[in-house]
């Protein structure tokens, strides 16, 4: 099935795709990253324990730079080392996510795979070659907004919420969102709203940014959206 899907992507879109096959969603995600680009990797049920033992904790989906650093502070540099840490300690340091880490370290993931799920959001982001001031992101925001708008125009629904994502040089992620009374009508309006969201970022001159993202979410049927714009009597 994975081979067929990859071939269909190549035939229809002329793009390569990597795939992972495993007993659950978490492991399949990790496997899909294992032989990029254009790779296919399979984790058999009997291979799960051996595969996870030497896996760096940073390869766990959802473990970013900050979480990885905090895990290393308690000696969890690999998933194998993570398995030796009590669940209570993980929950103490990471809250509810601590239990999730405890389960993932053992290859446990009960999240179901839902096929043909409607798109919840459309976004585009770009990591800059150098860290820049907030005021220097205008051009990139316009580019990303147009890219997102072009992608969303293929959806018959209307996205009502605009999202701006920024990542600072120390990997802190900042997001701002707005649901305007009237959804954006084109890429320029989307960019304008994203720029207004940027103005809501409290920052100082010394702060620098390494990533910018623009997104649309909160999709609704076009007919319902149009009705909501007027008072119907």
KADAFEN-V762831 format. One record per backbone hydrogen bond with DSSP energy under -0.5 kcal/mol. CO is the residue of the C=O (numbers start at 1). NH is the residue of the N-H. If there is no record, write none. Layout:
CO_NH, CO_NH
//
This chain:
1_5, 2_6, 3_7, 4_8, 5_9, 6_10, 7_11, 8_12, 9_13, 9_14, 9_15, 10_14, 19_41, 21_43, 24_28, 25_29, 26_30, 27_31, 28_32, 29_33, 30_33, 31_34, 31_35, 33_36, 39_19, 41_21, 42_44, 44_47, 44_48, 45_48, 47_51, 48_52, 49_53, 50_54, 52_55, 53_80, 55_79, 56_59, 57_60, 60_63, 62_64, 64_68, 65_69, 66_70, 67_71, 68_72, 69_73, 70_74, 71_74, 71_76, 72_75, 75_77, 77_57, 78_82, 79_83, 81_84, 82_85, 86_90, 87_91, 88_92, 89_93, 90_94, 91_95, 94_97, 95_98, 95_99, 96_99, 96_100, 97_101, 98_102, 99_103, 100_104, 101_105, 103_106, 103_108, 104_107, 107_109, 112_114, 113_115, 114_117, 120_218, 122_216, 124_214, 126_128, 126_212, 132_209, 133_136, 134_137, 135_138, 137_141, 138_142, 139_143, 140_144, 141_145, 142_146, 143_147, 144_148, 145_149, 146_150, 147_151, 148_152, 149_153, 151_154, 152_155, 158_220, 161_217, 162_178, 163_215, 164_176, 165_213, 166_174, 167_210, 167_211, 168_171, 172_168, 174_166, 176_164, 178_162, 178_180, 181_183, 186_190, 187_191, 188_192, 189_193, 190_194, 191_195, 192_196, 193_197, 194_198, 195_199, 197_200, 198_201, 200_202, 201_203, 204_207, 208_169, 209_132, 210_128, 211_167, 212_126, 213_165, 214_124, 215_163, 216_122, 217_160, 217_161, 218_160, 220_158, 221_225, 222_226, 223_227, 224_228, 225_229, 226_229, 227_230, 230_232
//
